[in-house]
Amino acid sequence: MWKRIWTLFSARNKEFYRDKSALGWNFLFPFLIIIGFSFIFSEDSQTFYKVGVIQSDNQLVTSVNDEHLNTFLQTKYIEFVPFDSDEKALNILQHHKIDLVINPAEKQYWISDSSPKGYIAEKLLWSGKIESKVEYIKQNIDGWEVPYIEWLFPGILGMNMMFSSLFGVGYVVVRYRKNGVLKRLSVTPTRPFEFLTAQVVSRMFLLLVTTAIVFVGCKTIYGFENRGSYVSLIFICSLGGFSMVALGLLIASRSSSEEFAGGILNLISWPMMFLSEVWFSLEGSEPWVRKLSSFFPLTHLVDCARRIMNNGAGLFDLTYQISALAVMSVLFLTLGSLLFKWQRI
């Protein structure tokens, strides 16, 4: 059995690295994204901002006894997000999920000095200043600040892992079935368990190797910090990658149409990419949007990777996300194994 698994594992790996275009894109795509965003955000130009407002009842005040603040609250293209405590708002501000925090009761505001959006938001706050008896006092955030590009980096890694997992397994297995490869394997001693095991192990091996190379390359070029344990980071990447590989196998378990499988994979991967906080925070969005995002494995992978790399969190701090990824992995793999067919149906 192990010899057959090893043969299938080796064959799949050779098929991957012999495809020079796919191999190059797996390495090149994350670098292009990181380089592009590093240039974009160095220009200090943003068009949409989020401002947190501290309110005791968690509701924004539409009319307060401060004409300057009222003027600012009416500014277009700014989303005002209510918070019930300074601690919660500042924690979110530190991780660039909002750009500025105002406490009307204490006449204070906070920004992150490393955030270009925070800088512009502060300028907008004072651009409509009128004569007022009360002045806001700028406060500093205690502790380290996370540069935006470091906040973005785990999301880019997670997105690259998602595409590699879903299309590298789901699309390939469908192509095998369509081309008759699985039909020929079905008359050999190879069992479905051995074939699926080889596919999962091969993709996990390639996934971790390519992700490690991208991580080391970006860390060398940009000097990214990992404030947590590398062991924890590797564990989370392995678990998150395994969950998405299992999802790819589930999608490919019966389909024999590359067009249909590609459509399903796109239908899953694009909403997952945009709703998993890869590019932007969902803070202040509708509750149902945040609820929907919790069903995506990429959401938990990116959240864990950010908390480890940016906050130095340990595995004990990520119990909920780890449990969610483990449940998803078992569910996807079990359903994929039960539904798997060698031949077209």
C-alpha positions as a LaTeX table, in Angstrom:
\begin{tabular}{lrrr}
\hline
Residue & $x$ (\AA) & $y$ (\AA) & $z$ (\AA) \\
\hline
Met1 & 0.00 & 0.00 & 0.00 \\
Trp2 & 2.71 & 2.48 & 0.99 \\
Lys3 & 4.63 & 1.75 & $-2.20$ \\
Arg4 & 1.56 & 2.60 & $-4.29$ \\
Ile5 & 0.97 & 5.79 & $-2.30$ \\
Trp6 & 4.63 & 6.79 & $-2.75$ \\
Thr7 & 4.44 & 6.16 & $-6.51$ \\
Leu8 & 1.33 & 8.32 & $-6.87$ \\
Phe9 & 2.87 & 10.98 & $-4.61$ \\
Ser10 & 6.07 & 11.13 & $-6.70$ \\
Ala11 & 4.15 & 11.18 & $-9.98$ \\
Arg12 & 1.98 & 14.11 & $-8.88$ \\
Asn13 & 5.01 & 16.09 & $-7.66$ \\
Lys14 & 6.83 & 15.55 & $-10.97$ \\
Glu15 & 3.74 & 16.62 & $-12.88$ \\
Phe16 & 3.67 & 19.85 & $-10.85$ \\
Tyr17 & 7.29 & 20.95 & $-11.18$ \\
Arg18 & 7.48 & 19.96 & $-14.85$ \\
Asp19 & 4.71 & 22.46 & $-15.56$ \\
Lys20 & 6.99 & 25.52 & $-15.59$ \\
Ser21 & 4.21 & 28.07 & $-16.04$ \\
Ala22 & 2.20 & 26.82 & $-13.05$ \\
Leu23 & 5.33 & 26.47 & $-10.93$ \\
Gly24 & 6.48 & 30.00 & $-11.76$ \\
Trp25 & 3.07 & 31.53 & $-11.11$ \\
Asn26 & 2.88 & 29.93 & $-7.64$ \\
Phe27 & 6.05 & 31.80 & $-6.68$ \\
Leu28 & 5.60 & 34.96 & $-8.73$ \\
Phe29 & 2.00 & 35.87 & $-7.90$ \\
Pro30 & 2.46 & 36.57 & $-4.13$ \\
Phe31 & 5.59 & 38.61 & $-4.80$ \\
Leu32 & 3.78 & 40.73 & $-7.39$ \\
Ile33 & 0.91 & 41.42 & $-4.99$ \\
Ile34 & 3.21 & 42.39 & $-2.12$ \\
Ile35 & 5.38 & 44.60 & $-4.35$ \\
Gly36 & 2.32 & 46.26 & $-5.85$ \\
Phe37 & 0.74 & 47.05 & $-2.51$ \\
Ser38 & 4.02 & 48.29 & $-1.05$ \\
Phe39 & 4.17 & 50.90 & $-3.82$ \\
Ile40 & 0.48 & 51.80 & $-3.58$ \\
Phe41 & 0.49 & 52.43 & 0.15 \\
Ser42 & 3.77 & 54.32 & 0.10 \\
Glu43 & 1.94 & 57.10 & $-1.75$ \\
Asp44 & $-0.32$ & 57.88 & 1.23 \\
Ser45 & $-3.38$ & 57.93 & $-1.05$ \\
Gln46 & $-6.67$ & 56.32 & $-0.01$ \\
Thr47 & $-10.24$ & 57.02 & $-1.01$ \\
Phe48 & $-12.25$ & 55.32 & 1.79 \\
Tyr49 & $-11.81$ & 55.57 & 5.55 \\
Lys50 & $-13.23$ & 54.05 & 8.71 \\
Val51 & $-13.47$ & 56.05 & 11.92 \\
Gly52 & $-14.37$ & 54.52 & 15.26 \\
Val53 & $-16.53$ & 56.58 & 17.64 \\
Ile54 & $-16.70$ & 55.63 & 21.33 \\
Gln55 & $-20.34$ & 55.58 & 22.51 \\
Ser56 & $-21.58$ & 54.12 & 25.79 \\
Asp57 & $-24.71$ & 52.63 & 24.20 \\
Asn58 & $-22.83$ & 51.44 & 21.03 \\
Gln59 & $-24.95$ & 53.79 & 18.88 \\
Leu60 & $-23.62$ & 56.75 & 16.96 \\
Val61 & $-24.78$ & 60.12 & 18.22 \\
Thr62 & $-26.26$ & 62.17 & 15.40 \\
Ser63 & $-26.32$ & 65.39 & 17.36 \\
Val64 & $-23.79$ & 66.20 & 20.07 \\
Asn65 & $-22.92$ & 69.41 & 21.83 \\
Asp66 & $-19.85$ & 69.92 & 19.65 \\
Glu67 & $-20.32$ & 71.66 & 16.31 \\
His68 & $-16.89$ & 70.64 & 15.07 \\
Leu69 & $-17.60$ & 66.93 & 15.65 \\
Asn70 & $-21.02$ & 67.24 & 14.03 \\
Thr71 & $-19.37$ & 68.71 & 10.95 \\
Phe72 & $-16.89$ & 65.82 & 10.80 \\
Leu73 & $-19.65$ & 63.18 & 11.23 \\
Gln74 & $-21.32$ & 64.53 & 8.11 \\
Thr75 & $-18.23$ & 64.04 & 5.93 \\
Lys76 & $-18.85$ & 61.93 & 2.84 \\
Tyr77 & $-16.87$ & 58.76 & 2.02 \\
Ile78 & $-16.11$ & 58.05 & 5.68 \\
Glu79 & $-17.71$ & 55.13 & 7.53 \\
Phe80 & $-18.28$ & 55.77 & 11.24 \\
Val81 & $-18.17$ & 52.60 & 13.36 \\
Pro82 & $-19.53$ & 52.68 & 16.95 \\
Phe83 & $-17.59$ & 51.08 & 19.81 \\
Asp84 & $-18.56$ & 50.68 & 23.45 \\
Ser85 & $-15.03$ & 50.88 & 24.91 \\
Asp86 & $-11.63$ & 52.47 & 24.25 \\
Glu87 & $-9.85$ & 49.13 & 24.69 \\
Lys88 & $-11.75$ & 47.35 & 21.92 \\
Ala89 & $-11.48$ & 50.28 & 19.50 \\
Leu90 & $-7.73$ & 50.76 & 20.09 \\
Asn91 & $-7.04$ & 47.05 & 19.62 \\
Ile92 & $-8.76$ & 47.19 & 16.22 \\
Leu93 & $-7.01$ & 50.47 & 15.37 \\
Gln94 & $-3.60$ & 48.91 & 16.05 \\
His95 & $-4.30$ & 46.31 & 13.36 \\
His96 & $-5.45$ & 48.81 & 10.71 \\
Lys97 & $-9.07$ & 47.64 & 10.67 \\
Ile98 & $-10.10$ & 51.25 & 11.29 \\
Asp99 & $-8.13$ & 54.43 & 10.65 \\
Leu100 & $-8.95$ & 56.76 & 13.54 \\
Val101 & $-10.75$ & 56.57 & 16.91 \\
Ile102 & $-12.64$ & 59.46 & 18.55 \\
Asn103 & $-13.93$ & 59.60 & 22.11 \\
Pro104 & $-16.39$ & 62.55 & 22.22 \\
Ala105 & $-16.94$ & 62.25 & 25.98 \\
Glu106 & $-13.20$ & 62.60 & 26.77 \\
Lys107 & $-12.46$ & 64.91 & 23.81 \\
Gln108 & $-9.65$ & 62.61 & 22.63 \\
Tyr109 & $-8.68$ & 60.85 & 19.42 \\
Trp110 & $-6.13$ & 58.21 & 18.41 \\
Ile111 & $-4.40$ & 57.30 & 15.15 \\
Ser112 & $-1.63$ & 54.90 & 14.17 \\
Asp113 & 1.45 & 56.81 & 13.03 \\
Ser114 & 2.33 & 53.96 & 10.64 \\
Ser115 & $-1.02$ & 54.12 & 8.85 \\
Pro116 & $-1.30$ & 56.37 & 5.77 \\
Lys117 & $-5.09$ & 56.21 & 6.01 \\
Gly118 & $-4.92$ & 57.33 & 9.64 \\
Tyr119 & $-2.83$ & 60.33 & 8.66 \\
Ile120 & $-5.42$ & 61.45 & 6.08 \\
Ala121 & $-8.31$ & 60.77 & 8.46 \\
Glu122 & $-6.68$ & 63.05 & 11.05 \\
Lys123 & $-6.33$ & 65.80 & 8.44 \\
Leu124 & $-10.00$ & 65.40 & 7.53 \\
Leu125 & $-10.94$ & 65.64 & 11.21 \\
Trp126 & $-9.30$ & 69.05 & 11.50 \\
Ser127 & $-10.09$ & 70.32 & 8.00 \\
Gly128 & $-13.58$ & 71.41 & 9.11 \\
Lys129 & $-12.45$ & 72.84 & 12.44 \\
Ile130 & $-14.36$ & 75.89 & 13.62 \\
Glu131 & $-14.04$ & 78.02 & 16.69 \\
Ser132 & $-14.83$ & 75.77 & 19.65 \\
Lys133 & $-14.35$ & 76.00 & 23.36 \\
Val134 & $-13.16$ & 72.39 & 23.56 \\
Glu135 & $-9.97$ & 71.06 & 21.98 \\
Tyr136 & $-9.32$ & 67.36 & 21.27 \\
Ile137 & $-6.07$ & 66.03 & 22.68 \\
Lys138 & $-4.04$ & 63.58 & 20.61 \\
Gln139 & $-3.05$ & 60.38 & 22.44 \\
Asn140 & $-0.44$ & 57.77 & 21.55 \\
Ile141 & $-1.04$ & 54.02 & 21.31 \\
Asp142 & 0.97 & 51.95 & 23.77 \\
Gly143 & 2.94 & 48.97 & 22.44 \\
Trp144 & 4.16 & 48.18 & 18.94 \\
Glu145 & 2.38 & 49.27 & 15.81 \\
Val146 & 1.82 & 46.90 & 12.90 \\
Pro147 & 2.77 & 48.37 & 9.49 \\
Tyr148 & $-0.02$ & 47.93 & 6.97 \\
Ile149 & 2.07 & 45.78 & 4.61 \\
Glu150 & 2.76 & 43.38 & 7.52 \\
Trp151 & $-0.98$ & 43.22 & 8.22 \\
Leu152 & $-1.60$ & 42.40 & 4.54 \\
Phe153 & 1.16 & 39.79 & 4.15 \\
Pro154 & $-0.58$ & 36.87 & 5.98 \\
Gly155 & $-3.68$ & 37.45 & 3.85 \\
Ile156 & $-1.65$ & 37.22 & 0.64 \\
Leu157 & $-0.04$ & 33.98 & 1.82 \\
Gly158 & $-3.44$ & 32.56 & 2.73 \\
Met159 & $-4.95$ & 33.55 & $-0.61$ \\
Asn160 & $-2.09$ & 31.91 & $-2.51$ \\
Met161 & $-2.57$ & 28.75 & $-0.45$ \\
Met162 & $-6.30$ & 28.78 & $-1.20$ \\
Phe163 & $-5.87$ & 28.93 & $-4.98$ \\
Ser164 & $-3.10$ & 26.35 & $-4.90$ \\
Ser165 & $-5.18$ & 23.98 & $-2.75$ \\
Leu166 & $-8.50$ & 24.26 & $-4.57$ \\
Phe167 & $-7.29$ & 24.32 & $-8.16$ \\
Gly168 & $-4.21$ & 22.16 & $-7.58$ \\
Val169 & $-6.36$ & 19.30 & $-6.29$ \\
Gly170 & $-9.93$ & 19.83 & $-7.43$ \\
Tyr171 & $-9.17$ & 20.77 & $-11.03$ \\
Val172 & $-6.47$ & 18.10 & $-11.42$ \\
Val173 & $-8.65$ & 15.24 & $-10.15$ \\
Val174 & $-11.46$ & 16.29 & $-12.51$ \\
Arg175 & $-8.99$ & 16.33 & $-15.41$ \\
Tyr176 & $-7.81$ & 12.83 & $-14.44$ \\
Arg177 & $-11.39$ & 11.58 & $-14.50$ \\
Lys178 & $-12.19$ & 13.25 & $-17.81$ \\
Asn179 & $-9.02$ & 11.95 & $-19.50$ \\
Gly180 & $-9.59$ & 8.40 & $-18.28$ \\
Val181 & $-6.64$ & 8.28 & $-15.86$ \\
Leu182 & $-8.90$ & 7.38 & $-12.93$ \\
Lys183 & $-10.66$ & 4.74 & $-15.01$ \\
Arg184 & $-7.33$ & 3.03 & $-15.66$ \\
Leu185 & $-6.32$ & 3.31 & $-12.02$ \\
Ser186 & $-9.62$ & 1.70 & $-10.97$ \\
Val187 & $-8.56$ & $-1.64$ & $-12.52$ \\
Thr188 & $-5.22$ & $-1.63$ & $-10.66$ \\
Pro189 & $-4.69$ & $-2.68$ & $-7.03$ \\
Thr190 & $-4.83$ & 1.03 & $-6.10$ \\
Arg191 & $-7.72$ & 1.79 & $-3.75$ \\
Pro192 & $-9.53$ & 5.15 & $-3.48$ \\
Phe193 & $-8.01$ & 5.68 & $-0.02$ \\
Glu194 & $-4.48$ & 5.30 & $-1.41$ \\
Phe195 & $-5.14$ & 7.62 & $-4.34$ \\
Leu196 & $-6.72$ & 10.33 & $-2.20$ \\
Thr197 & $-3.99$ & 10.03 & 0.43 \\
Ala198 & $-1.29$ & 10.48 & $-2.20$ \\
Gln199 & $-3.08$ & 13.54 & $-3.64$ \\
Val200 & $-3.48$ & 15.16 & $-0.21$ \\
Val201 & 0.10 & 14.46 & 0.89 \\
Ser202 & 1.53 & 15.65 & $-2.43$ \\
Arg203 & $-0.43$ & 18.89 & $-2.43$ \\
Met204 & 0.37 & 19.56 & 1.25 \\
Phe205 & 4.09 & 18.99 & 0.60 \\
Leu206 & 4.10 & 21.34 & $-2.41$ \\
Leu207 & 1.91 & 23.87 & $-0.60$ \\
Leu208 & 4.18 & 24.15 & 2.43 \\
Val209 & 7.37 & 24.26 & 0.35 \\
Thr210 & 6.13 & 27.03 & $-1.96$ \\
Thr211 & 4.65 & 29.01 & 0.95 \\
Ala212 & 7.92 & 28.73 & 2.90 \\
Ile213 & 9.93 & 29.99 & $-0.09$ \\
Val214 & 7.55 & 32.94 & $-0.59$ \\
Phe215 & 7.64 & 33.73 & 3.15 \\
Val216 & 11.45 & 33.68 & 3.33 \\
Gly217 & 11.75 & 35.73 & 0.14 \\
Cys218 & 9.33 & 38.45 & 1.30 \\
Lys219 & 10.85 & 38.49 & 4.79 \\
Thr220 & 14.31 & 38.96 & 3.27 \\
Ile221 & 13.19 & 41.76 & 0.95 \\
Tyr222 & 10.86 & 43.65 & 3.31 \\
Gly223 & 12.07 & 42.55 & 6.73 \\
Phe224 & 8.68 & 41.28 & 7.92 \\
Glu225 & 8.53 & 40.30 & 11.58 \\
Asn226 & 7.01 & 37.15 & 12.98 \\
Arg227 & 6.27 & 37.97 & 16.61 \\
Gly228 & 4.92 & 34.50 & 17.34 \\
Ser229 & 6.31 & 30.99 & 17.18 \\
Tyr230 & 7.31 & 29.56 & 13.83 \\
Val231 & 6.08 & 26.17 & 15.03 \\
Ser232 & 2.62 & 27.67 & 15.63 \\
Leu233 & 2.68 & 29.37 & 12.23 \\
Ile234 & 3.65 & 26.13 & 10.45 \\
Phe235 & 0.92 & 24.23 & 12.31 \\
Ile236 & $-1.76$ & 26.77 & 11.33 \\
Cys237 & $-0.62$ & 26.84 & 7.69 \\
Ser238 & $-0.66$ & 23.04 & 7.62 \\
Leu239 & $-4.12$ & 22.77 & 9.16 \\
Gly240 & $-5.57$ & 25.57 & 7.02 \\
Gly241 & $-4.00$ & 24.16 & 3.87 \\
Phe242 & $-5.27$ & 20.67 & 4.67 \\
Ser243 & $-8.78$ & 22.01 & 5.16 \\
Met244 & $-8.76$ & 23.70 & 1.74 \\
Val245 & $-7.19$ & 20.65 & 0.05 \\
Ala246 & $-10.00$ & 18.54 & 1.50 \\
Leu247 & $-12.51$ & 21.08 & 0.14 \\
Gly248 & $-10.92$ & 20.75 & $-3.29$ \\
Leu249 & $-11.26$ & 16.95 & $-3.12$ \\
Leu250 & $-14.92$ & 17.28 & $-2.15$ \\
Ile251 & $-15.62$ & 19.47 & $-5.19$ \\
Ala252 & $-13.79$ & 17.01 & $-7.47$ \\
Ser253 & $-15.26$ & 13.85 & $-5.95$ \\
Arg254 & $-17.77$ & 13.25 & $-8.77$ \\
Ser255 & $-17.50$ & 15.92 & $-11.44$ \\
Ser256 & $-16.03$ & 14.99 & $-14.84$ \\
Ser257 & $-16.43$ & 18.41 & $-16.47$ \\
Glu258 & $-13.49$ & 20.80 & $-16.19$ \\
Glu259 & $-15.77$ & 23.73 & $-17.04$ \\
Phe260 & $-18.26$ & 22.83 & $-14.32$ \\
Ala261 & $-15.52$ & 22.19 & $-11.74$ \\
Gly262 & $-13.81$ & 25.46 & $-12.67$ \\
Gly263 & $-17.09$ & 27.34 & $-12.22$ \\
Ile264 & $-17.69$ & 25.79 & $-8.80$ \\
Leu265 & $-14.13$ & 26.49 & $-7.71$ \\
Asn266 & $-14.46$ & 30.14 & $-8.78$ \\
Leu267 & $-17.86$ & 30.38 & $-7.11$ \\
Ile268 & $-16.23$ & 29.32 & $-3.83$ \\
Ser269 & $-12.80$ & 30.94 & $-4.08$ \\
Trp270 & $-13.77$ & 34.51 & $-5.05$ \\
Pro271 & $-16.31$ & 35.13 & $-2.25$ \\
Met272 & $-13.88$ & 33.44 & 0.13 \\
Met273 & $-11.10$ & 35.78 & $-0.96$ \\
Phe274 & $-13.17$ & 38.95 & $-0.56$ \\
Leu275 & $-14.97$ & 37.98 & 2.66 \\
Ser276 & $-12.00$ & 36.53 & 4.56 \\
Glu277 & $-10.34$ & 39.91 & 5.28 \\
Val278 & $-7.48$ & 39.21 & 2.87 \\
Trp279 & $-7.58$ & 42.75 & 1.42 \\
Phe280 & $-9.69$ & 44.75 & 3.85 \\
Ser281 & $-11.36$ & 44.53 & 7.24 \\
Leu282 & $-15.02$ & 43.59 & 7.63 \\
Glu283 & $-15.25$ & 45.71 & 10.78 \\
Gly284 & $-18.50$ & 47.67 & 10.67 \\
Ser285 & $-20.06$ & 45.46 & 7.95 \\
Glu286 & $-23.46$ & 43.79 & 8.27 \\
Pro287 & $-23.63$ & 40.98 & 10.88 \\
Trp288 & $-24.73$ & 38.44 & 8.26 \\
Val289 & $-21.61$ & 39.17 & 6.22 \\
Arg290 & $-19.33$ & 38.43 & 9.17 \\
Lys291 & $-21.38$ & 35.33 & 9.97 \\
Leu292 & $-21.00$ & 34.08 & 6.40 \\
Ser293 & $-17.26$ & 34.67 & 6.46 \\
Ser294 & $-16.92$ & 32.40 & 9.52 \\
Phe295 & $-17.88$ & 29.41 & 7.33 \\
Phe296 & $-14.81$ & 29.87 & 5.12 \\
Pro297 & $-11.58$ & 28.07 & 6.10 \\
Leu298 & $-9.56$ & 30.95 & 4.64 \\
Thr299 & $-11.09$ & 33.33 & 7.21 \\
His300 & $-9.76$ & 31.28 & 10.13 \\
Leu301 & $-6.39$ & 30.65 & 8.45 \\
Val302 & $-5.78$ & 34.36 & 7.77 \\
Asp303 & $-7.01$ & 35.38 & 11.23 \\
Cys304 & $-4.69$ & 32.87 & 12.94 \\
Ala305 & $-1.69$ & 33.77 & 10.77 \\
Arg306 & $-2.17$ & 37.49 & 11.47 \\
Arg307 & $-2.54$ & 36.99 & 15.19 \\
Ile308 & 0.60 & 34.85 & 15.30 \\
Met309 & 2.74 & 37.08 & 13.07 \\
Asn310 & 1.43 & 40.49 & 14.20 \\
Asn311 & 0.46 & 39.81 & 17.84 \\
Gly312 & 2.68 & 36.91 & 18.86 \\
Ala313 & $-0.36$ & 34.78 & 19.78 \\
Gly314 & 0.08 & 31.13 & 20.76 \\
Leu315 & $-1.98$ & 28.11 & 19.77 \\
Phe316 & $-3.93$ & 28.28 & 23.03 \\
Asp317 & $-5.19$ & 31.74 & 22.02 \\
Leu318 & $-6.50$ & 30.31 & 18.74 \\
Thr319 & $-8.60$ & 27.46 & 20.11 \\
Tyr320 & $-11.80$ & 28.51 & 18.34 \\
Gln321 & $-10.17$ & 28.95 & 14.93 \\
Ile322 & $-8.22$ & 25.69 & 15.23 \\
Ser323 & $-11.38$ & 23.81 & 16.21 \\
Ala324 & $-13.27$ & 25.30 & 13.26 \\
Leu325 & $-10.53$ & 24.33 & 10.80 \\
Ala326 & $-10.31$ & 20.81 & 12.25 \\
Val327 & $-14.08$ & 20.29 & 11.98 \\
Met328 & $-14.11$ & 21.61 & 8.40 \\
Ser329 & $-11.19$ & 19.35 & 7.45 \\
Val330 & $-12.84$ & 16.21 & 8.81 \\
Leu331 & $-16.20$ & 17.12 & 7.26 \\
Phe332 & $-14.79$ & 17.91 & 3.79 \\
Leu333 & $-12.50$ & 14.87 & 3.72 \\
Thr334 & $-15.21$ & 12.47 & 4.92 \\
Leu335 & $-17.77$ & 13.70 & 2.39 \\
Gly336 & $-15.18$ & 13.70 & $-0.39$ \\
Ser337 & $-14.18$ & 10.11 & 0.38 \\
Leu338 & $-17.79$ & 8.91 & 0.51 \\
Leu339 & $-18.78$ & 10.65 & $-2.72$ \\
Phe340 & $-15.60$ & 9.82 & $-4.68$ \\
Lys341 & $-16.05$ & 7.89 & $-7.93$ \\
Trp342 & $-13.33$ & 6.58 & $-10.26$ \\
Gln343 & $-15.35$ & 6.99 & $-13.43$ \\
Arg344 & $-17.81$ & 9.48 & $-14.87$ \\
Ile345 & $-21.40$ & 9.28 & $-13.67$ \\
\hline
\end{tabular}
